[in-house]
Every structure is written in structure tokens, then in C-alpha cells.
Amino acid sequence: MKQIKTACPLDCWDVCSIELTVNNNEIVKIEGDKSHPITRGFLCSKGYKHVERLNSPKRITSPLKKINNQWVEIGWKDAIGEIGDKLTEILNIYGPSSLLHYTESGHCGLLKNIVTAFFNSLGSVIQTEGSLCWGAGIAAQKLDFGKALSHSPEDHLNSKTIIIWGRNPADTNLHLVPFLKEAKAQGANLILIDPIKTKTFALATDFYQVKPEGDGYLALAMAKIIIESNWVDDEFLLRYSNNYTDFKDHLLNIKMEDLVESSGLTLEEIIKLTRMYALSKPSSIILGYGLQRYKNGGKNIRYIDALAALTGNIGVDGGGVSYANQYLSQWINWKYALNTPKEKGITIKKPLFADFVLEKSPNTIKGIFVTKGNPVIQLPDTGNTIKAFMSIPLKVTIDHFMTDTAALSDYILPCTHQFEEEDFLSSSMWHDYFYYTQQAVSPSKGVKHEFQIFKDLAIHMNLNSYLLNYGNEADYLTKSLEPLLKNSGLDLNTMKGNFYKLTGNDVPWKNKQFSTPSKKFEFILPKDVIDSNIERDLNYPLQLITLHPKNSLHSQHFMDEIEGSLPIVYCNTATIKNYNLATGDKITIESINGSISAIVECDDGILKDLLVLYEGWWLKNEGINRLTGMLLSDIGNQAAYNHCFCKIKSY
């Protein structure tokens, strides 16, 4: 028996530290690492499922080629040769701008970035930009602070007021919950703001049920009260902020009744909420991602950031606006890791993938290579996404399983699991710990690490320069991590099988030196507020919000759903009665983009005329993005999934 230290590679807040017990190349036990200060020895269901997925009989363990619409196993030599020849032919005849590399964040290991380094070595291959997850919020915090940084989980214990705004840690950020409970036990106000009464409601001392798309209006109403009540921090505003006077002047000209109406709360509720935040300090705000998945998503985050600036809750213990945490990212040599080209080539905004392929540049993309993602069902407007994907002559996917994207491809290359490899892992969303994980077991027969796959392709395609610079895993990690290793005094051999914390970010902006061009916090001007009347077609009177599920990381774990089972749509009693429905009824949900079947379930924690679905369902279970449209947020090229309107009818 031996103990192996590793970590969860899923694109999640927590990046849990894991301890494996291995006997004769078989994992006999998986548990959380009790020595880790944040994840503290317990895992969520997704973490425990790693061993099940590693050993799953559904796992693909040989390269597959589609012949006459049937999958046929082929050897690695043939797979590399055929794919390499097809890539070379596309490059020679049509040029690199006819080849699209689509990658996501299905695995957050640093070594997985070798994929991007390979495609950048081919020339101006089309890459994707924008986000299906957090893009508007990242862009917003870069404008306000210069970068997105989060307070350490432990620092929330210094807060007297904590606002959890649009995040549901009880389901999706499980290791934050003990810190919230401890803060609450110490007497902190624990406030939940959300359109939905999520499981986190049980932790809260106060709950404010904001309208969908009303978050920015609520923040502006709070800001107006703070300014008019003179609850501002004059020193911070004078010395460390930019554009405050303009922000104030514009805000004071906005009618409070318009902001209140658009927020969905009463004026009395907003005053009470604002008083707690502004006067019971230090106050922290912990943000989720749903509130930036609207057309005004970036503004929503920027108006909330402004609340912290107004009250001086920036750069202080127990304060801050914690959205994401890109602190460690500055210590990685991304230029080398990604093989960043000197000149930016053509890019596709991810949420507009189908529009680009079918409308903007029809018949120009001759090949697509998909890594770490399942775009066929995760991109908005599934119907058009499938049409776009199928219009591309060469489609190659790297994956563990026959996902919907893999099933529509021409070749599938099977890759190693996290427990079959070493890698560098860190959280870009929450805490400042990082890991150099150990390999626990030998790779399953027939699978390869992406690093080896692209090395083999490079050899076949005679990419000598790529092989010279990216031919060795240890060299790749050493060069990519050179700034971190120099700053920390660590080396890879010392790091292996251990976790470390990068210090200096427990309280971001403590020195009040921001990373903006002005070196100050930048206020947004509220003159850019969108019309409070949300654009909508009266033929589609119900708004749809899609949430992150508790037991799946996006679509990954929906593989286990029984084919033909239907997603559950949640709505309140008034909505159910209005359509003469009952819990358990089968209905059709229809938007301007498509329709799906679903099963109704009553939940009075949801507002009237609001539908809630969990994202990630595969095509065998309808695929809920048949309903969502190809819409962008105001900044960050974020998919505006939650600006979706529907109608329902019973069977």
C-alpha cells in the first residue's frame, strides 16, 4: 500500500486536495486530504467519482475513426498518421486560418495548455475568445481594479457583514461553507442576494430576492443611498479612486423609484440591506457567476464593485469583492506556456460559434480540433451549433468518453485521467494554494497524455521547431513556472506530491496600489445603465435561468443519466397554477431558438414567471441549450445564457 497526494483538476472553486491509497497499481481508497487548510479532508460527490470515471467501462481506450457512420478502433500510429496528414493538407491548401482549435476548461492542469502551444505553432490558426462561464465579471474587475483577486477564505472571519451575491456555496463551493458558518457564529450578518432561494438560504441571516437582471439596479440603489446618507469613505474616494465625482453626479440624477422597481425589492428592504453593508463594517461581498450571464452582466459586477469603493471596503481585512482569483496567474510564463504568437490571428467569440461558422465565414473552416470541452451541448443554441459543427469537414476530439461532441466527430483520441499523470494545479477562482500532483497509477492501456499526442503529431508533421521547444514535459513545466519557482524558492522535485500557498494576497489591494492605468480604483459611470424595461417578446412570457448543478461539473457527470430521462424544470406555485399544471407533469418548453421536453417540479423559492433548469444535460436527455440564444454580455464576450425567454405547454 502507498499513499499518493493529488488534487481535483475540475474547473471548480475549491480544487480539493486528495489522498489516494494505491495497492498493486489499483486505487483502493479515495479521500480528502485532512492536512489541507481549506478543503479540510472532505470531498464533494464529483471528487469521489474520479475513481469511478477512471475505471468506467464507458471509457474510450483506443483511438476511434468513424467509417460509414460507425466507430472503428484504429491504432495510434494510424490515427496520428491520418490526422497529421489531414491537418497538413488543410494547412497547405487553405492555410492556418481554415483550422479551428476549440478548447475549454474541462481539466485545469497546466500541462494541458500544451494543446494551445501546438496549434499556435501551426501559424494563425483560429482560436476562441470570450467565455461560457465568467468572462463579463473578469472584464469588469479588470476595469475596476486592474485584475480579479479574491480575499482568502480565512479573511471572511474578519467580516462583520458578508453578502453572498448570486453564489450558492452550499452546492458549488462546498468548502466555503465552514468559513461562513464560523463567521455567522461570531455574529456576522450573512446576507444572501439571489433570484432563487437556493440551499445557501439555510445559512443566511437575511435574504433578498432580486429580480433576474436586477442586480445592477439594486447595486445602484444601494450606492445612491450610501451617497445621499453620507456613509462614504472620503479618504478612499479622494486618494485611491478615479471618476467618483462623475459617478456621483450621474447617479444622483437617476430616480430612486426606477432603480427600486427594476430591482424587484422594496425601498425599505434596500435601505435595511444598505445600512447593514455600509455601517456594519468591515463588509465583504462574495460574487457568483449567474449575475454576469445577462446582457448587462459586466455592468452588474462593476456597480457592485463600486459599493466596496464607496464604503472603503477595499484593501481592508474582512472587506473586498471576491469574484475570481487570478493572483497566481501572474507567476506563470503564459507567453511560453501557450506559445503566444507575435500577432493575434482570427478569433471566434465562443458564444457566437455557430453564427461565425454558418453565417460570417461559411465553408471556410475545414478542420476543428476540440480539447477539454463539450461545445456541442455547452454552447448556446444547440440546434445551430450542431449544424455548424457538422458542416466542418474534419472534426477531431480528445476525451475520455463518448460525449455529444465526440459522437459527432470523425476521430476520437482517448487521453489519460488525472490520476494517471502528473500536473501543476491551482485555483483561478478562490484560494491561493497550488499543487504539483503525483501520478497514482499507470495509464490505462491504449490512452495517451495530450503532451504525448501532440508530440507524436509534431513528429509526423515534421514540426521541428515545436519539438525543440515543447518536446519534454519537465522542461515545459519548469519554463512555464519559472517566475513562480524563482519567487517561491521551490523546485519541481520538492513540490511533487505537496501543496503550497502563494502568500501576499490574503487581503488584495492592501497597499491601495491598483493595477489600473491610473493606479486607482476606477468607477463606472451609471449613465450607461440599460433601459430598465427588459427586451422581451410577449409570446414568450417566462424567463429561464440555468444553474450549475451540485453533482456535475457542467456536462461531465450527466453521462450517467439514463437515456430518455427528462430534465426537471422548477417553477413556483403561481406559475404552475397559471398554466394548469401539477408537479410531475410533462411539458414542452419553447423559446425562439428551439424546444425541449421537461418534467415540472414546484419550488416556491423561485419567483413567479421564472423557470429554472440545471445546465449540462446531454442530447439523450434533451440538451437544455436548445433554448438559449447566441447573445453576448456587454463586456468580456460572455454568453448571456440567462437572457432567455420561453413559453410552456402541457402534453
N, C-alpha and C positions, 0 to 999 in steps of 0.2 A: 504493500500500500504506500502511496505517496500523495502528498498534499500539493496542489497546484493553485497558484494565485492568478486570477484573471479578472476580467470585468465585462460588463454587458456592452455590446457595441451598438445597441439600438439608438435611434435618434430621439432621445428622451431627456427630460430634465436631469435625471438622477445619476446616470452612468454608474450603476451599482458595482461595488467591489464584490467579487465572487470567489469562493473557495471550493475547489473540486477535490474529491477523493478518487484516485485512479488506481485500479488494480489490473495488471496484465493488459494494458492499453484499452481498458474499459472504464468509463466513468460510472462509479457505483454510488456516488452521492454528490449532490449539489446543494450548497447553502450560501447564505450571505456571509461576508467576511466581518466577523464581530469586532475586529480591530479598527474598522473604518469609522472615522468620527462623524460622518454624515449619513451613510447608508446603514450603519449600525447593525449589520448581521441579519437583516431580513430583506427578502426579495418580493417583487410583485409576481403575478402569475406568468407574465411574459418572460421574466427571468428564469423561473423554474422550467419553462417549456423549452429552454435551449437544448437540453439533453434529448428530449423527445423529438425535436426537429433534427438534431444531429443524426439520430438513428432511425428517422422516419422511413418506412417502406416507400413513401411517395417521393423520396429524394431522388433527383436525377444524378446518376453516377457514370454516365457515358455521354460524350457529345452526340447530339441528335441532329439529323437532317430531314427536312420534310420533302418527301418524294410522292407525287400524286396524292397530295393531301394526307399522307400517312407518315408518322415518325419512324425513322430508321436509325438504329445505332451505327455510328461510324467511329473509327479510331481517331485518336488525337492527331496523328500525322496527316490523315486525310482531311480532317476538319481544319487544321491550321493551313494546310496547303490550299484547299478550296477557298476558304475565306480570305487568305492572304492574296491569292490570285485575283479574286473578285475586287478586293479593295484596290489593288494595284491597277486593275483595268479601269475602275471608276476614276482614279486619280489621273491616269494617263489620258483618258478620253475626255472627261468632263471637268477635271480639276478638283482641288480640295473643297471648293465651295459647293460641291454636289454631294458631300458626305456630311452627315449629321451625327454628332455624338450627344446622346441624351443620358445624363446621369442625375441621380438623386442622392438621398442620404439614408438609404436602407442599411448601411453599415458605416460607422463613423471613424473607422481606423485610418490613421494617416497613410499607411501603405496603400490603401485603396485608391489614393489620388494618383497612383501610377497610371491609371487609365487615362486621365486628362493629360498627363505628361506625354503619353504615347500619341494621342490624337493631335496634340499641339506640335508634335514632331513632324506631322504629315503636311504642314502648311496651314493655310487659312480654312481649316475645317470648320463647319458651322457648329458653334456651341450654344448652349441655352443660357439665358439670363432671367432674372426675376425669381419668383418663389411661389410655391403652393402652400407655404407654411407661415413664414414670419416676415416677409420682405418689407411690407409697409412700415412695420414697427421698427425694424433695423434702420431703415432710411430716415425715419422720424428722429430717432435718438442720435443718429449721426449728425443731423442738422442742429439739434439742440445742445448736445454735449460734445460731439466730435466722434464718439464711439458708444457702443452699447455695453455698459458694465452693470453688474448686479452686486448688491451687498451680500456678504457671506450669510449663510443661514443662521449662524450663531448671533450675528448682529441684530437680527429681528428681536432678540431678547432684550435689547436696549430700547425698543419702541414702546411708547405709551398708547399709540394708536396704529393699527395695521389695517390697511384697506386691501382686500383681495379683490381685484377688479378684473372679472372675466376669466379667472383661472379656477380650475376645480382640482386642487391638490389631492382631495380625498380619492380621486380616481386616477389622476395623471401625473402627480408629483408627490407620491406617497411619503417620501422621506422628509418633506417639508412639514407634514402634519405634526410630528412630535414637537417641533420648534414652535409651531402655532399654539399647540396645547399648553406648552410651558409658558409662553408669553401671556396667554389668557389667564393662566393660574396666577401669574404675577400681577394681574389686574389690568392688562392692556385691553383697550377696545379692539375687538376683532370684527371688522365690518366686511360684509360680502356685497358686492355690486355685480349684478348679473341679470340677464333677461329670464333666466331659468333658476328655479330653486334646486340647485344641484346638491349632491351629497355633502358638499362643504358647508351647506346651510347649518348642519348639525353642530358645527364648530363655532359658528358666528354668534356674537352678542347682538349684532344688528344686521338687517338685510334690507337692501334697496333694489327693487326690481325695475331696472331701467328698460325702456323700450329698445327693441332691436334697432340699431343705427342711431340710438340716442345718447351714446356715451360721451361724444364730444360736446353736445349741448349741455349735458349735466356738468361736465368739467367747466364749461364757460360760465354757467350759472353759479357754480361754486367760486370761480375766480372773481366774478362780479361782486359777490357777497364779501369775499375777503378784502377786496379793494375798498368797497364802499364802507366797510366796518373798520377799516384801518388795521386789519390783522396782518399786515405785510411786514416783512423783514427789510427795513430800509437799508441796512448796511449791505446785505447781499445784493439787493437791487441796484444800489448805487455803484458798488465796487466790482461786482462779479457778473453782471448781466448786461445784455445789449438789447435795445429796442423796447425796453419796458414802457417808456412814456407813450410810444405809439400804440403798443398793446393796450395800455390802459385807456387811452383816448378812444380807440375804436370800440373797445368792449363797453365802455360807459354809454355809447350811443346805440347799443343793442337793447331792445326791450326785454326785460326780465320775463314777462309773460310768454314771449315767443320761445325763449330757452326752456322755460318750465314745461310748456306744452309739448315741446319736442322731446323732452327727456322722459316723459311718462310718469314722473313723480309729482308730488305736490310741493308748493313753495315751502311749507312747514317742514316737510321731510328733508328738503335740500338744505335749509337753514340748520337743522339739527346735525345733519351729516357734516356740513362745512364747519360748524362750531367744534365738533369733535376733532376733525382733522387739523384745523388751524390753531386751536388753543390747547389741545391735549397733546403736546409735543414732547419728544420727537415723534414724528409720524412717518411711516413708510407705506409705500404703495407697491404691491406685487401684482404685476400685469400678466394676463393670459394673451392668447393669440386670436381668439374669436373676434374681439372688438376691432381688429385691424383687417378683417376679411370682408370689409364693406368698401364701397366706392370712395368713402371719405375716411378710410382706415388710417392713413398716415396722420391726418389732422386729429383724429381721436387721440392718438398717442401723444402728439405734440401739445394738445390742450391739457392733458393730464400731467405731462412733464412740467408745464407752466405752473401748476398748482404747487409743486415742490419748490420751484424757484420763488414764487410769491411769498411763501411762508418760511423760507430759509431752511427747508428740509433737504438740502443738498450738501454733501460733504460733512455730514454730522453723524455721529453714532446713532443708530436707530432710525435713520431717515432714508432718503433715496426713492427712486422709481426703478424697481428691478424688473426688467423685461427679458433681457438676454445677457449673456456674459462672454464677451469676446476678448477678455483680458489676456488669456494665454495665447491667443492667435497672433499677437504682436511678436511673440518669441519663436515663431516658426518662419522659416525662409520659404514663403509661398512662391516666390519667383522661381526658385529651383524646383520645389515640390511639384508645381503644376506645369513647369517648362513654359512659363508665360511668354507668349510671342511679343516681339517688339511693337508690332502694330496689331490692333484689335481687328479681327475679322468679322464676318457676318454673324449676328446672333439672333436667336429666336426667343421672344418672350414666352416663357413656359405656358402661361395661361392661354396664349393665343396660338399654340402649336398648330391646331387644325386649320385655323384661318391662314396661317403662313403657307402651309403645305398645299392646301386646296385652292386658295384664292390669291394670295400675294405672290407666290412663286410656284405655280402649278408645273408639275413634271420636271422640276429642276433638281430635286433631291433624289439621288439614285441609290443611296445606301444609308441605313440608320443602325447605329450600334448602341444598345441600351445596357447600362450598368447601374446596379444598386437601386433599381426603381421598377415600378409597375405602371407606367404612364397611361396605358390603355384604360384603366379604371380610376386612376387618381387625378388625371387631368379633367377639367370641366368639359361638359358637352360630349359625353361618351359616344353618342351616335356619330358625330362628325370626326371625333378623334379616331375611331375605328376606320372610317373611310380614309382619313389622311394616312394613317399607319399602313393600311393595306395598299395604298397607291404607290408606296416606295418599293422599288424592285428587289433590293437586298435588305433583309431585316435579320439582325443578329442580337441575341440576348444572352447575357451571363446571369445565371440564377441557380438557386438550389432546387427550385420546384417549378412545376408546370403552371405558372401564373397565367393570367389572361394575356399579358403582353408576350410571354414566352410562347403561348399556344398559337399566336398569330404570326410568329416569326418564321424564318426559313432555316435558321440554325439556332441551337441552344448549346451553350458551353457551360458545364457544371463546375462550380467553384467550391473552395474549401469553406468550412464553417469556422467561426471564431475560435472554437476550442481545438481546431486543427492547425492553428497558426499563431505566430507572434505578431503583436502590433502595438502601436502607441495610441492610447485613447485618452480623451479629455472631454469635459462638458463645455459646449459653447452656449449653454442656456442657463446654468445655475451656479454650481460651486467651482472652486479653483483647484480641485485635485486632478492629477493626471497619473497614468499607469503605463508601464511597459509590460504587457501581459506575456505569460508563459504559454507555450504550446502544451496542451494537455494530452492529446492522443495523436496518433499518426493519421494523416489524411485518408479518408475512405478511398478504396481502390477506384480509380477512374476519374477522380476530380483533381483540379489544379487550382493553385492560388492565382489571382489575377496578375500578380507580378510575373509569374512563370508563363502565363498565357500570352502576355504581350511581349515578353522576351522571345518566345517561340515565333510569334508573328513577325517581330522585328528581324529575327534571323532569316526567316523565309523571304521577307520583303527586302533584305539587304539594307536595312536601316542602320548603317554602321555608326553614325554619329549618336543616334539614340542609344545603341548598345554600349558605346563608350561612356556615356554619361548616366545611364539608367540600367545598367546590367546587373547590379548587385544590391540585394535588399538592405544589408547592413550599411553600405555606403549611402544608399538613398535616405535611410533614417538619420544617419549621422549628419549628412549635409542639410537635410530639411530641418533638423533640430539643433543645428549649430548655435543659433542665438540662445536657445533655452539652455543647452548644455553649458555654454560659456557663462550665462547669468547665474545658473544654479550650482555650478561646480560638479555636476554629475557626469557620468558616462553611461553608455548603454548597458555594459556588463553589470554595473552597480544597480541600475534601475530595474533590471529584469525581475519580474515577479513581485514588484513592490509598487506602492503608490506614494505620491509626494504632493505637497501643496505648494503652489507658487504664491509666495507672500507678496504683500503690498497692495491688496485690493479688497481687504475686508470692508473698508469704507471708501468707495470710489470718490474721487474729486475732493479729498480732504484738504488738499492744498489750494483748492479753488482755481487751479490752473486747468482749464478745459482744452480739449483737443480740436476746438473750432478754429477757423482762421483768426477770429478776434481774440481767442484765448478766454472768451467769456461764454456764459450760457446765453443762447440765442432764443429770444421769444418769437413765436409765430404771430403774425398779425391776424386777428379774427375777422378782418374784412373778407377773408377768403372762405368764410363759412358757407357751405352749400345751402340751397333752399331747404327749409325745414319740411316742405312737402315732398316726401319721398316719391320719386317717379314710379308709377305703377299702373298696370293695365287692370281696370276694374273687372275684367273677365277672369283675373287670377287674384282673388282677394286675400289669400293666405300667404304669409311669409314663411319661408323654410330656412331653418338654421341646422347646420350639420356639426356635430360634436365629435371630439376624439373619444373613442371607446376605451373602457378600462382594461380590457383583456386582449387588445390587439394594438400593435404599433402600426397605425394606418391600415393597410390591407393585409399585412403579413400573416396574421393569425386567423383571418377569415377563410383561409384554406380549409380549415377544419369544419366549416359549416356544411350541413347536409345539403346536397344539390336539390334545388327546388324550394327550400325553406325561404320564407319571405322576411324582409326586414320589418322591424316594428317601428311604426310612426307614433310619436307621443303627442297628445294634444289635451286640452283641458275639457272639463265637463260641458261648458257653454258651447265650445266648438263642436263637440260630439253631438249635443242635442240639436244644434242648429242644422246639422246635416242628417238628423235622424239615424245616428249610428250608435253602436254599442261596442264596448271592449271585446276584442276578438273578431270583429267584422273584417272581412277582406275588402279593400278599397283600391281604386286607381288614383294615383297622384299624377297630375299632369301640369307641366309648365310649357312655355313656348318652345322649349328645347326637346322635350320628349316626355315619356311617361313610364311609371313603374307600378307594380302591384305591391301592396304592403298590408300589414295587419295593424289595426288600431289598438292603442292602449291608452287609457285615461291617466293623466298626470296633472293634478291641479296646481302643481308648482310651475306650470307653463302659462303664459299669458293667452288671453283669448285671441283667436285668429292667427295663432303661431303654431307651426308644425316643427317637430324636432326629430331628426334621424341621426344615427351614428354613421360616420363615414367609414369606408373601407370594404363594403360588401362587394363580392366578386360578381361577374356576369351570371354565374349559375344561380345567384340569389338577387337578380335584377340589376345590380350596379347603380347606386343612387346618383352618380354624377350624370346620368341621363337627363336629370332635371336641371342641373346647374349650367350657367352660361359662361361664355368666354368674355369675362369682364375683368378690368384691371382696377386696382386701387389708385388713389390719387398720386402716390409716390411709391417707389420700390418695386413696381411691376408685380405686385401681389395679386393672386387670384381672389376676386371679390365673391367668393362662394356664397356668402350669406346675404347677398343682394339677389335673392331668388324668390319668385312669387309663383304660387301654384293654385290649382283648384282640385277638389276631390269629388269622387262619385263612388257610390257603393256598387258592388256587383249585383 
